[in-house]
Amino acid sequence: MSEDDNEDAEAEEAPAVELGDGESVEGAPIARVASRLTWALQKSEVDRKEGDTLIRTPDGPRELSAVLEDVDNPYFETRREFEADVRAAVGTGPVQTE
C-alpha cells in the first residue's frame, strides 16, 4: 500500500465536521478577498477591483471601500500587509451572526 493510499484511508476514517444550524454569516472573509488579487497593489486599485465587496467584521458586514477609508497605507506590498491593515481598521473578534 502506498503512502497516498494510507492518507486516503485515514481521511475516510476521520469524522466529518458538522456545520451548525445557526444563522449564516454575511460577507466574505478578508482572506478570500485578498486571494483574488495579485500583489503588490495600490489601495485605490484594491478599491476599484473589490471595493463593493462586503467583508466580515466583528461589527457585521461592511463594504471594503468604507474600510479602506480608515486605512492610512496607500500601497500594499504583500497580501499579508493588506490583511493586517484591514484587520487593524475593523478590529478582531467573533463575527456577529444575527
Buried (B, 14 or more C-beta within 10 A) or exposed (E): EEEEEEEEEEEEEEEEEEEEEEEEBEBBEBEEBBEEBEEEBEBEBBBEBBBEBBBBBEEBBBBBBEBBEEBEBEEBEEBEBBBBBBBEBBEEEEBBEE
